Amino acid sequence: MTKRITISLPDELADEAQASGNASAYIAEALRERRRVQGDLAIMDDLWGPGWQDGIGDDDRARAARSLSDTQADAA
């Protein structure tokens, strides 16, 4: 089932969604991804307790971003 809604987005995000060719599917996927990330973070809170991410530094974040982009490039 689907529901039609009207949303307002900043210009750059609206342009990106429209450029995808199917703005509804693009936004739905972004919301699903956000839900997945929030679920993963909740699991980590359960495993390691609240505040586990406080010790993560910029170098760690950069390394994780590089790893993610390498994984995405391999999948393409």
Phi and psi in degrees as a GROMACS rama.xvg file:
@    title "Ramachandran Plot"
@    xaxis  label "Phi"
@    yaxis  label "Psi"
@TYPE xy
-126.059  157.581  THR-2
-131.361  133.191  LYS-3
-85.3364  128.438  ARG-4
-132.829  160.462  ILE-5
-114.059  129.862  THR-6
-128.968  159.261  ILE-7
-114.827  134.187  SER-8
-126.611  152.834  LEU-9
-58.5706  150.466  PRO-10
-49.7891  -46.6829  ASP-11
-66.77  -34.2011  GLU-12
-74.4586  -37.8034  LEU-13
-63.417  -42.007  ALA-14
-61.7919  -41.9872  ASP-15
-64.4879  -43.4855  GLU-16
-64.5478  -43.5564  ALA-17
-66.7364  -36.9082  GLN-18
-66.8539  -19.8153  ALA-19
-68.5037  -18.9851  SER-20
94.871  -21.7031  GLY-21
-148.193  86.9355  ASN-22
-59.7899  -38.2184  ALA-23
-62.7953  -46.847  SER-24
-65.3371  -38.9369  ALA-25
-61.31  -47.3551  TYR-26
-69.5333  -39.8543  ILE-27
-59.7789  -43.1239  ALA-28
-65.1129  -39.5007  GLU-29
-62.8734  -40.1835  ALA-30
-68.59  -38.8201  LEU-31
-63.7052  -40.7382  ARG-32
-64.2761  -41.0862  GLU-33
-62.6325  -42.599  ARG-34
-61.349  -40.9999  ARG-35
-63.5014  -45.4283  ARG-36
-62.8224  -43.4855  VAL-37
-62.1666  -38.9063  GLN-38
-63.9902  -43.0293  GLY-39
-62.5837  -41.3885  ASP-40
-64.9883  -37.1455  LEU-41
-64.3042  -38.8383  ALA-42
-62.823  -43.3199  ILE-43
-65.7944  -36.6333  MET-44
-60.985  -41.3581  ASP-45
-64.4682  -39.4728  ASP-46
-72.6927  -47.2238  LEU-47
-114.736  -2.72615  TRP-48
87.3074  157.221  GLY-49
-58.1366  143.796  PRO-50
88.2643  2.81885  GLY-51
-57.3346  -30.1762  TRP-52
-82.2779  -5.20554  GLN-53
-61.0481  -29.4744  ASP-54
-86.6319  2.20872  GLY-55
-84.101  122.561  ILE-56
-98.4472  177.591  GLY-57
-61.5447  -37.2938  ASP-58
-62.9462  -40.8058  ASP-59
-63.5186  -43.5934  ASP-60
-63.4572  -41.9787  ARG-61
-64.123  -42.2596  ALA-62
-63.1146  -42.2035  ARG-63
-64.4993  -40.5573  ALA-64
-64.1914  -40.9938  ALA-65
-64.1865  -42.6931  ARG-66
-62.4484  -42.7207  SER-67
-63.7356  -43.6098  LEU-68
-68.0437  -34.3915  SER-69
-64.8101  -41.8264  ASP-70
-64.4112  -42.5566  THR-71
-67.1285  -37.1891  GLN-72
-67.211  -38.2777  ALA-73
-65.7309  -33.5733  ASP-74
-73.7258  -22.6742  ALA-75
